[in-house]
Amino acid sequence: MPQSTPHPPPGCPVWPGCRWVEVVSETIQTMIQSPSQAPSAWTHRFAELGPAFHSERLPSPLPAPYLVGASRAVARELGLDERWLGSDEALQVFTGNQLLPGMRPLASVYSGHQFGRWAGQLGDGRAILLGELPGANGPLEVQLKGAGLTPFSRMGDGRAVLRSSIREFLCSEAMHALGIPTSRALCVTGSDAPIRREEIETAAVVTRVAPSFIRFGHFEHFSHSGQHTELRQLADFVIQHFYPACHAQDGNPYARLLEAVSARTAELMAQWQAVGFCHGVMNTDNMSILGLTIDYGPFQFMDAFNPAHICNHTDGAGRYAYQRQPNIAYWNLFCLGQALLPLMEDPQQALEALEPYKALFPAALQRRMGAKLGLPQPQAGDEPLTETVMQLLAQDAVDFTIFWRRLSLAAAGFATPGADAATASAAIEPVRDLFLQRDAFDAWSQQWRERLRSQPGFDAAATQAQMLATNPQIVLRNHLGEIAIQHARQGDFGYLQRLHAALETPFTALPGHEDLAAFPPEWASQIEISCSS
């Protein structure tokens, strides 16, 4: 393994009590020591692809690290001893100050289109892949984000800040609890080492976990650079480990891979749209080949529903606005198809592999919207019912999450056959109160009730239960993340822990946590999130 001399982060001062010298000394002495309860079953399939795909690089240590937050669920998934996870040894490992036997840290190279333009070579500029640990459904890669400079850092410092690391930790686990495919987050560690962004902030490292962090941009890199042998090697690697059916099916396996990735991406987009999630930076280098949500930067769960909402302050043209996400995903898939063309006999194979997306996405979205409305069995006419209520939500800027949750709570009392008018009116009133156009909502709600009752064997209580299990009580709104960040900056992680616990059970109404499901405060609309994290 290539060795590098650890050095302090840029601008790291020697303040009284600074442990930088001790950390470097400890790191050199313990990099290859074997801890007693630490995981030892490390593998690294990606590293075996060869040096064309990565550069081996040690993480850069940080002084005096501390634990900000950890996910016990991810620890269990990785088979980690939870007592060890709380140890100083684990703290050093997941800050990048120490390696465990079997780890082989590296940064991968990829390219990509950013905001619609070819950006050329990119790569892991602040992420270092340590290796894999066995998970319940196969090996899981463990990656440190913010672990220091890599050969692909370009003009960056290789670091992440506390603010963005907390947001990624919370949202990764929130999305998983919502049932949306995503990378996971094992933990966040912090350090008082200063990091310059728009202002001076403090450093942090988030430990990310996924079956693979391979992106569309990996394929673009080898295709655009004419490295077609490596392109085929990468595609065969992905098929072997994640899409084995592509070799078993008739036709070109790489076209089948493109078709399979398109199907997963269509489903992912439907899930994002149905829950009101905006990613903010859907560049091709931020698109997972496994159909996962990755690279949480300027994301947002919408408050007031606005189809044209732009969550990324950097995105002045609105390329990645909420309503454009499904089409951007298709555009990105087209870029992936172009990258795979050298492995196909005919460009028509790529076009045919992409074509199903156009039908798969709207069908998946309507299926999910039907479930949100308590209509798990689609029927003709459901699309106008969905479209009408979405238009009403947009026209009156209704809070997206609260509307769907209140609608779920109203379902039984409003739609029970034989319910008197007073009961039905009382049940739907909290939903009706969200709208300015009451007459328009009343007309829609009557259509919705009739559609509910038309279902064979309709059971109002069962429908309500199904809706409550589909429409979350809590999502990671921007202001909740901001409050957690402000507390953490003062050394108080209690709010973060409380929020994390609530996000792990988003469909359950938790007594004492009503503030986490309430309307956002007025100042929430002034929060600006950009790509600078």
C-alpha positions as CSV (number, residue, x, y, z in Angstrom):
1,M,0.0,0.0,0.0
2,P,1.4,3.4,-0.9
3,Q,2.3,5.4,2.2
4,S,1.7,9.1,2.7
5,T,2.8,11.5,5.4
6,P,-0.1,12.6,7.5
7,H,-0.4,16.4,7.8
8,P,-2.8,18.7,9.6
9,P,-5.9,20.0,7.8
10,P,-5.3,23.3,6.0
11,G,-5.2,26.1,8.5
12,C,-5.2,23.8,11.5
13,P,-3.9,26.1,14.4
14,V,-1.8,24.8,17.3
15,W,-4.2,25.9,20.0
16,P,-3.7,25.1,23.7
17,G,-4.4,21.4,24.3
18,C,-4.4,20.6,20.5
19,R,-3.9,16.8,20.2
20,W,-2.6,17.0,16.6
21,V,0.9,15.7,17.3
22,E,-0.4,13.0,19.6
23,V,-3.0,11.9,17.0
24,V,-0.4,11.6,14.2
25,S,1.9,9.6,16.5
26,E,-0.9,7.3,17.6
27,T,-2.0,6.8,14.0
28,I,1.4,5.8,12.9
29,Q,1.7,3.3,15.7
30,T,-1.8,1.8,15.5
31,M,-2.5,1.8,11.7
32,I,-1.7,-1.9,11.5
33,Q,-2.5,-3.0,15.1
34,S,-5.3,-5.6,15.5
35,P,-8.0,-4.4,17.9
36,S,-9.8,-7.0,20.0
37,Q,-13.5,-6.5,19.3
38,A,-13.2,-4.7,16.0
39,P,-14.6,-6.3,12.7
40,S,-12.0,-8.5,11.0
41,A,-13.9,-9.9,8.0
42,W,-12.8,-7.2,5.6
43,T,-12.9,-7.8,1.8
44,H,-12.5,-5.4,-1.1
45,R,-13.9,-6.6,-4.4
46,F,-13.7,-3.1,-6.0
47,A,-10.0,-2.9,-5.2
48,E,-9.4,-6.1,-7.2
49,L,-10.5,-4.4,-10.4
50,G,-7.0,-2.9,-10.5
51,P,-5.2,0.5,-10.5
52,A,-7.1,1.9,-13.5
53,F,-10.2,2.2,-11.3
54,H,-8.7,3.8,-8.2
55,S,-5.9,5.3,-6.3
56,E,-4.9,3.9,-2.9
57,R,-4.7,6.6,-0.3
58,L,-4.6,6.7,3.5
59,P,-7.2,8.9,5.2
60,S,-5.8,12.1,6.7
61,P,-6.1,12.2,10.5
62,L,-8.2,14.8,12.4
63,P,-7.3,16.0,15.9
64,A,-9.3,15.2,19.0
65,P,-12.3,13.5,17.3
66,Y,-15.6,13.0,19.1
67,L,-18.8,11.0,18.3
68,V,-21.7,13.1,17.0
69,G,-24.2,10.3,16.2
70,A,-24.4,6.6,15.3
71,S,-27.0,4.2,13.9
72,R,-27.4,1.0,15.8
73,A,-29.4,-0.4,13.0
74,V,-26.5,0.0,10.5
75,A,-24.1,-1.4,13.1
76,R,-26.3,-4.5,13.5
77,E,-26.5,-4.8,9.7
78,L,-22.7,-4.8,9.5
79,G,-22.4,-7.3,12.5
80,L,-20.5,-4.7,14.6
81,D,-20.3,-5.1,18.3
82,E,-22.2,-2.1,19.6
83,R,-20.0,-1.8,22.6
84,W,-17.0,-1.6,20.3
85,L,-18.8,1.0,18.2
86,G,-18.8,3.3,21.2
87,S,-15.1,2.8,22.0
88,D,-12.3,5.2,21.4
89,E,-10.8,2.7,18.9
90,A,-13.9,2.8,16.7
91,L,-13.9,6.6,17.0
92,Q,-10.4,6.7,15.6
93,V,-11.2,4.2,12.8
94,F,-14.2,6.1,11.6
95,T,-12.5,9.4,11.7
96,G,-9.7,8.1,9.5
97,N,-7.1,8.2,12.2
98,Q,-6.6,4.4,12.4
99,L,-6.9,1.4,10.1
100,L,-8.0,-2.1,10.9
101,P,-6.3,-5.2,9.5
102,G,-7.9,-6.1,6.1
103,M,-8.8,-2.5,5.2
104,R,-7.5,-1.2,1.9
105,P,-8.3,2.5,1.7
106,L,-8.7,3.9,-1.8
107,A,-10.5,6.6,-3.8
108,S,-12.2,5.7,-7.1
109,V,-12.0,7.6,-10.4
110,Y,-15.0,8.5,-12.4
111,S,-16.2,11.3,-14.7
112,G,-19.6,12.8,-15.4
113,H,-22.0,15.5,-16.5
114,Q,-22.6,18.2,-14.0
115,F,-25.6,20.5,-14.5
116,G,-25.9,19.2,-18.1
117,R,-22.3,19.8,-19.1
118,W,-19.5,17.3,-19.5
119,A,-17.1,17.9,-16.6
120,G,-14.4,15.4,-17.5
121,Q,-12.6,13.5,-14.8
122,L,-14.0,13.8,-11.3
123,G,-13.6,11.0,-8.7
124,D,-13.8,10.6,-5.0
125,G,-12.5,14.0,-4.0
126,R,-13.3,13.6,-0.3
127,A,-14.4,10.0,0.1
128,I,-12.2,7.0,0.9
129,L,-13.4,3.5,0.5
130,L,-12.1,1.3,3.3
131,G,-13.4,-2.1,2.1
132,E,-16.4,-4.3,2.6
133,L,-18.0,-6.1,5.6
134,P,-20.6,-8.9,5.3
135,G,-24.2,-7.8,5.5
136,A,-27.4,-9.8,5.7
137,N,-27.9,-9.6,2.0
138,G,-24.3,-9.5,0.8
139,P,-21.1,-7.5,1.3
140,L,-21.5,-3.8,2.1
141,E,-18.9,-1.2,1.3
142,V,-17.8,1.1,4.1
143,Q,-16.7,4.6,3.0
144,L,-15.4,7.6,4.9
145,K,-16.7,11.0,3.5
146,G,-14.5,13.9,4.6
147,A,-11.4,11.9,5.3
148,G,-9.0,14.2,3.5
149,L,-7.3,14.9,0.2
150,T,-7.3,12.4,-2.6
151,P,-5.8,12.5,-6.1
152,F,-9.3,13.5,-7.3
153,S,-9.9,16.4,-4.9
154,R,-9.1,19.0,-7.6
155,M,-9.5,22.4,-5.9
156,G,-11.2,21.0,-2.8
157,D,-9.7,20.2,0.6
158,G,-11.0,16.7,0.9
159,R,-13.0,17.5,4.0
160,A,-16.6,17.7,5.0
161,V,-18.1,19.9,7.6
162,L,-20.3,19.2,10.6
163,R,-23.3,20.8,9.0
164,S,-23.4,18.7,5.9
165,S,-22.3,15.5,7.6
166,I,-25.2,15.7,10.1
167,R,-27.7,16.3,7.2
168,E,-26.4,13.2,5.3
169,F,-26.4,11.0,8.4
170,L,-30.0,11.9,9.3
171,C,-31.3,11.8,5.7
172,S,-29.7,8.5,4.8
173,E,-31.4,6.8,7.8
174,A,-34.7,8.7,7.3
175,M,-34.9,7.6,3.6
176,H,-34.2,4.0,4.6
177,A,-37.0,4.1,7.2
178,L,-39.3,5.4,4.5
179,G,-38.5,2.4,2.4
180,I,-36.6,4.3,-0.3
181,P,-33.4,2.7,-1.6
182,T,-30.4,4.6,-0.2
183,S,-26.9,4.5,1.0
184,R,-26.8,4.2,4.8
185,A,-24.9,6.1,7.5
186,L,-23.2,4.3,10.3
187,C,-21.9,7.3,12.2
188,V,-20.7,10.9,12.2
189,T,-17.6,12.0,14.0
190,G,-16.5,15.5,14.5
191,S,-13.3,17.5,15.2
192,D,-12.6,21.1,16.1
193,A,-10.2,21.4,13.1
194,P,-11.4,24.5,11.2
195,I,-12.7,24.1,7.6
196,R,-13.2,27.1,5.3
197,R,-16.5,27.2,3.3
198,E,-18.5,30.4,3.1
199,E,-17.3,30.8,6.7
200,I,-15.1,28.9,9.0
201,E,-16.7,25.7,10.1
202,T,-15.5,22.6,11.9
203,A,-14.6,19.2,10.3
204,A,-16.6,16.0,10.4
205,V,-16.5,12.6,8.8
206,V,-19.6,10.5,7.9
207,T,-19.2,6.8,7.5
208,R,-21.4,5.7,4.6
209,V,-22.5,2.2,3.8
210,A,-23.9,0.7,0.5
211,P,-23.6,-2.5,-1.5
212,S,-21.7,-0.4,-4.0
213,F,-20.9,3.3,-4.6
214,I,-20.4,2.7,-8.4
215,R,-22.1,5.6,-10.3
216,F,-23.1,6.3,-13.9
217,G,-20.0,8.4,-14.0
218,H,-17.7,5.4,-13.6
219,F,-18.9,4.1,-16.9
220,E,-18.8,7.5,-18.5
221,H,-15.1,7.8,-17.5
222,F,-13.9,4.7,-19.2
223,S,-16.1,5.2,-22.3
224,H,-15.1,8.8,-22.9
225,S,-11.4,8.1,-22.3
226,G,-11.5,5.2,-24.8
227,Q,-10.6,2.6,-22.2
228,H,-13.1,0.1,-23.5
229,T,-11.4,-2.9,-22.0
230,E,-11.8,-1.4,-18.5
231,L,-15.4,-0.4,-19.5
232,R,-16.2,-4.0,-20.2
233,Q,-14.4,-5.1,-17.0
234,L,-16.5,-2.7,-14.9
235,A,-19.8,-3.7,-16.6
236,D,-19.0,-7.4,-16.1
237,F,-18.2,-6.7,-12.4
238,V,-21.5,-5.0,-11.9
239,I,-23.4,-7.7,-13.7
240,Q,-21.7,-10.5,-11.8
241,H,-22.2,-9.0,-8.4
242,F,-25.5,-7.1,-8.7
243,Y,-27.4,-8.0,-11.9
244,P,-26.5,-11.7,-12.6
245,A,-29.8,-12.2,-14.6
246,C,-28.4,-9.9,-17.4
247,H,-26.0,-12.7,-18.4
248,A,-28.8,-15.3,-18.2
249,Q,-31.2,-13.4,-20.4
250,D,-31.2,-13.4,-24.2
251,G,-29.6,-10.6,-26.1
252,N,-26.7,-8.3,-25.3
253,P,-25.9,-8.4,-21.5
254,Y,-24.9,-4.7,-21.4
255,A,-28.2,-3.6,-23.0
256,R,-29.9,-5.8,-20.4
257,L,-27.9,-4.0,-17.7
258,L,-29.0,-0.7,-19.0
259,E,-32.6,-1.8,-19.0
260,A,-32.3,-3.1,-15.4
261,V,-30.7,0.1,-14.2
262,S,-33.4,2.1,-15.9
263,A,-36.2,0.1,-14.2
264,R,-34.6,0.6,-10.8
265,T,-34.1,4.3,-11.5
266,A,-37.8,4.7,-12.6
267,E,-38.9,3.1,-9.3
268,L,-36.6,5.4,-7.3
269,M,-37.9,8.5,-9.0
270,A,-41.5,7.5,-8.3
271,Q,-40.6,7.1,-4.6
272,W,-38.9,10.5,-4.5
273,Q,-41.8,12.2,-6.1
274,A,-44.4,10.5,-3.9
275,V,-42.8,11.6,-0.7
276,G,-41.9,15.1,-1.9
277,F,-38.1,14.6,-1.9
278,C,-35.8,16.9,-3.9
279,H,-32.2,15.7,-4.4
280,G,-30.8,19.0,-5.7
281,V,-27.7,17.7,-7.6
282,M,-28.7,15.0,-10.0
283,N,-25.5,15.0,-11.9
284,T,-24.5,11.7,-13.6
285,D,-21.7,11.3,-11.0
286,N,-24.4,11.3,-8.3
287,M,-26.5,8.6,-9.9
288,S,-26.1,5.1,-8.4
289,I,-25.8,2.1,-10.7
290,L,-27.9,0.2,-8.2
291,G,-30.8,2.7,-8.1
292,L,-29.9,4.0,-4.7
293,T,-30.2,7.6,-3.4
294,I,-26.6,8.7,-2.8
295,D,-24.6,11.9,-2.2
296,Y,-26.9,13.9,0.0
297,G,-26.0,17.6,-0.4
298,P,-28.6,20.3,-1.0
299,F,-31.6,17.9,-0.6
300,Q,-35.0,18.9,0.8
301,F,-38.3,17.4,1.7
302,M,-40.8,20.0,0.6
303,D,-42.9,21.9,3.1
304,A,-45.5,23.9,1.0
305,F,-46.1,21.9,-2.2
306,N,-44.6,23.6,-5.3
307,P,-43.9,21.5,-8.3
308,A,-41.3,24.0,-9.5
309,H,-39.5,24.1,-6.1
310,I,-35.7,24.3,-6.3
311,C,-33.9,23.1,-3.2
312,N,-30.4,23.9,-4.3
313,H,-29.5,27.6,-4.0
314,T,-26.7,27.0,-6.5
315,D,-29.1,25.8,-9.2
316,G,-30.2,29.2,-10.5
317,A,-31.7,27.8,-13.7
318,G,-33.8,25.2,-11.8
319,R,-32.4,22.2,-13.7
320,Y,-33.0,20.0,-10.7
321,A,-36.3,21.3,-9.6
322,Y,-38.7,18.8,-8.1
323,Q,-40.9,18.4,-11.2
324,R,-37.9,17.9,-13.5
325,Q,-36.3,15.1,-11.5
326,P,-38.0,12.2,-13.5
327,N,-36.9,13.7,-16.8
328,I,-33.4,14.4,-15.6
329,A,-33.1,10.8,-14.5
330,Y,-34.0,9.8,-18.0
331,W,-31.4,12.2,-19.4
332,N,-28.8,10.7,-17.1
333,L,-29.8,7.2,-18.2
334,F,-29.3,8.3,-21.8
335,C,-25.8,9.3,-20.8
336,L,-25.2,5.9,-19.3
337,G,-26.5,4.3,-22.5
338,Q,-24.1,6.4,-24.5
339,A,-21.3,5.2,-22.3
340,L,-22.2,1.6,-22.8
341,L,-22.5,1.8,-26.6
342,P,-18.9,0.5,-27.2
343,L,-20.2,-2.8,-25.6
344,M,-23.2,-3.1,-27.9
345,E,-23.5,-4.2,-31.5
346,D,-26.0,-1.6,-32.4
347,P,-27.0,1.8,-30.9
348,Q,-30.7,0.6,-31.3
349,Q,-30.0,-1.8,-28.4
350,A,-29.4,1.1,-26.0
351,L,-32.5,3.0,-27.2
352,E,-34.7,-0.1,-26.8
353,A,-33.3,-0.7,-23.3
354,L,-34.2,2.9,-22.3
355,E,-37.6,3.0,-23.8
356,P,-39.4,1.1,-20.9
357,Y,-38.6,4.0,-18.5
358,K,-41.2,6.1,-20.2
359,A,-43.9,3.7,-19.1
360,L,-42.4,2.4,-16.0
361,F,-42.0,5.7,-14.2
362,P,-45.6,7.0,-14.6
363,A,-47.0,3.5,-13.7
364,A,-44.8,3.4,-10.6
365,L,-45.7,6.9,-9.5
366,Q,-49.4,6.3,-10.0
367,R,-49.2,3.1,-8.0
368,R,-47.5,4.9,-5.2
369,M,-50.0,7.8,-5.3
370,G,-52.8,5.4,-5.3
371,A,-51.4,3.8,-2.1
372,K,-51.2,7.3,-0.6
373,L,-54.9,7.8,-1.4
374,G,-55.9,4.4,0.0
375,L,-56.3,2.9,-3.4
376,P,-53.9,-0.1,-3.7
377,Q,-55.7,-1.6,-6.6
378,P,-55.5,0.9,-9.6
379,Q,-58.6,1.5,-11.7
380,A,-59.3,3.7,-14.7
381,G,-59.9,7.2,-13.6
382,D,-57.4,7.2,-10.8
383,E,-55.0,9.4,-12.7
384,P,-57.4,12.4,-12.9
385,L,-58.2,12.0,-9.2
386,T,-54.5,12.2,-8.4
387,E,-53.8,15.0,-10.8
388,T,-56.6,17.1,-9.4
389,V,-55.5,16.9,-5.8
390,M,-51.9,17.6,-6.7
391,Q,-53.1,20.7,-8.6
392,L,-55.0,21.9,-5.5
393,L,-52.0,21.3,-3.3
394,A,-49.9,23.4,-5.6
395,Q,-52.4,26.2,-6.1
396,D,-52.9,26.7,-2.3
397,A,-49.2,25.8,-1.4
398,V,-50.5,23.2,1.1
399,D,-48.0,21.5,3.3
400,F,-47.2,18.2,1.5
401,T,-46.5,15.9,4.4
402,I,-49.2,17.2,6.7
403,F,-51.9,17.0,4.0
404,W,-51.2,13.3,3.3
405,R,-51.1,12.5,7.0
406,R,-54.3,14.3,7.8
407,L,-56.0,12.7,4.9
408,S,-54.9,9.3,6.3
409,L,-56.3,10.1,9.7
410,A,-59.6,11.3,8.1
411,A,-60.1,8.2,5.9
412,A,-62.1,6.0,8.3
413,G,-64.5,8.6,9.6
414,F,-65.0,10.2,6.2
415,A,-65.5,7.1,4.1
416,T,-67.2,4.6,6.4
417,P,-70.4,3.5,4.6
418,G,-73.4,4.7,6.6
419,A,-71.5,7.4,8.4
420,D,-73.8,10.4,9.0
421,A,-73.0,13.8,7.5
422,A,-71.8,15.3,10.8
423,T,-69.3,12.5,11.4
424,A,-68.0,12.7,7.8
425,S,-67.7,16.5,8.0
426,A,-65.9,16.4,11.3
427,A,-63.4,13.8,10.0
428,I,-62.5,15.7,6.9
429,E,-62.5,19.2,8.4
430,P,-58.7,19.2,9.5
431,V,-57.8,18.4,5.9
432,R,-60.2,21.0,4.5
433,D,-58.7,23.6,6.7
434,L,-55.5,23.4,4.8
435,F,-57.1,24.8,1.6
436,L,-58.1,28.2,0.5
437,Q,-60.3,26.8,-2.3
438,R,-62.7,25.0,0.0
439,D,-65.4,24.4,-2.7
440,A,-62.8,22.8,-5.1
441,F,-61.5,20.6,-2.3
442,D,-65.0,19.6,-1.3
443,A,-65.7,18.5,-4.8
444,W,-62.5,16.5,-4.9
445,S,-63.0,14.9,-1.5
446,Q,-66.5,13.6,-2.5
447,Q,-65.0,12.0,-5.6
448,W,-62.3,10.4,-3.4
449,R,-64.8,9.1,-0.9
450,E,-66.9,7.5,-3.7
451,R,-63.8,5.9,-5.2
452,L,-62.8,4.5,-1.8
453,R,-66.2,3.0,-1.3
454,S,-66.2,1.5,-4.8
455,Q,-63.4,-0.9,-3.8
456,P,-64.5,-4.5,-3.5
457,G,-64.8,-5.5,0.2
458,F,-64.0,-1.9,1.3
459,D,-63.0,-1.7,4.9
460,A,-62.6,1.8,6.2
461,A,-60.4,0.9,9.2
462,A,-58.1,-1.3,7.1
463,T,-57.8,1.5,4.5
464,Q,-56.9,4.0,7.1
465,A,-54.3,1.7,8.6
466,Q,-52.8,1.2,5.1
467,M,-52.7,4.9,4.5
468,L,-51.0,5.6,7.8
469,A,-48.4,3.1,7.0
470,T,-47.8,4.9,3.6
471,N,-47.9,8.6,4.5
472,P,-45.3,9.5,7.1
473,Q,-45.9,11.4,10.2
474,I,-42.4,12.9,10.1
475,V,-39.8,13.6,7.4
476,L,-36.4,15.4,7.7
477,R,-37.6,18.9,7.0
478,N,-34.8,21.5,6.6
479,H,-35.6,23.3,9.8
480,L,-35.4,20.1,11.9
481,G,-31.9,19.4,10.4
482,E,-30.9,23.0,11.1
483,I,-31.9,22.8,14.7
484,A,-30.0,19.6,15.1
485,I,-26.9,21.3,13.6
486,Q,-27.1,24.4,15.8
487,H,-27.4,22.2,18.9
488,A,-24.4,20.0,17.7
489,R,-22.3,23.1,17.1
490,Q,-22.7,23.8,20.9
491,G,-21.7,20.3,21.8
492,D,-25.3,19.2,22.5
493,F,-26.2,16.0,20.5
494,G,-29.4,15.3,22.4
495,Y,-31.7,16.9,19.8
496,L,-30.0,15.0,17.0
497,Q,-30.4,11.7,18.9
498,R,-34.1,12.4,19.5
499,L,-34.7,13.4,15.9
500,H,-32.8,10.4,14.6
501,A,-34.9,8.1,16.8
502,A,-38.1,9.6,15.5
503,L,-37.0,9.4,11.8
504,E,-36.4,5.7,12.3
505,T,-40.1,5.2,12.8
506,P,-41.6,7.8,10.4
507,F,-45.1,6.3,10.2
508,T,-45.7,6.1,14.0
509,A,-47.1,9.0,16.0
510,L,-44.8,9.3,18.9
511,P,-46.1,11.0,22.1
512,G,-43.9,13.9,23.1
513,H,-42.6,14.4,19.5
514,E,-45.4,16.4,18.1
515,D,-43.0,19.3,17.4
516,L,-41.2,17.2,14.9
517,A,-44.3,16.7,12.9
518,A,-45.6,20.3,13.1
519,F,-45.8,23.0,10.5
520,P,-42.4,24.6,9.8
521,P,-41.6,27.9,11.5
522,E,-41.6,31.1,9.3
523,W,-37.8,31.2,9.3
524,A,-37.6,27.8,7.6
525,S,-38.3,29.3,4.3
526,Q,-35.2,31.4,4.6
527,I,-32.8,28.4,4.8
528,E,-30.5,28.2,1.8
529,I,-28.8,24.9,1.0
530,S,-26.1,24.9,-1.8
531,C,-23.4,22.6,-3.2
532,S,-20.8,24.1,-1.0
533,S,-21.2,21.5,1.7
